[in-house]
């Protein structure tokens, strides 16, 4: 330590003597002026501010031949990413037409509506917000869709590969449509409707459908777990509800109706209901055996 201090003192003394003799060579003395530092910081700040500046676009319409912004001239698809690919941006209406084969990933927030046409596939990044937007899918969306007060409608031939949630908005899956993920969470109160040949297939770890709204399935196929916390459940017209967990319909607040349908679970087909259970011309299966009476919280067998 003392040796270092002596060396520093000697170095400073030599500089002072050179300055007095007028022999100090400033070119050999490294220095960065305050102005230089200020200019460097200002340049970096300006660069990053420009990169993250938010922009709002009321309408972006995309077709197979290009896209337009706010009703303006058609631009090439190669320029689309500068609008939808910036997570700082927000878009009121984002519409994708049919048969768009260009790879598209959306990072921007959609506040009004999102529609995806037949034969078109897009990816929703985790940065993309859709809360409050109405989502209509005839093509393919890969990624989670959280519509908040908006609705989610999967048309025939449409697919969402990801989880779907709303707060008060409804979720519907038409015949030939599919959601490869779960529907809802503890905050969802919107209704869920699945038409004949509609498919909902979630992972085994969470309930397939969670909502305090009504669940109506008219001949659809639902797996891999249970319907949970619904105000009422109606399964008709050949619905197949398959749970790889203990229960298939659990903690329903109101009535449960199963008509001409099949319900399968490991322990109880229907449990914890807050109303009546009506089963007509249906198969309730626990494991590989038909469900006994004690597998139901309350049951009235109709003829």
Helices and strands as residue ranges (DSSP letters): H 2-20, G 26-28, H 34-52, E 56-63, E 66-69, G 77-79, H 81-84, E 90-96, E 105-106, E 109-116, E 121-124, E 134-137, E 140-142, E 145-146, E 152-154, E 159-161, E 164-165, E 171-173, E 178-179, E 183-184, E 192-194, E 199-201, E 209-210, E 214-218, E 221-224, E 227-228, E 232-236, E 240-243, E 247-250, E 256-259, E 262-265, E 268-271, E 277-280, E 283-286, E 289-290, G 293-295, E 300-301
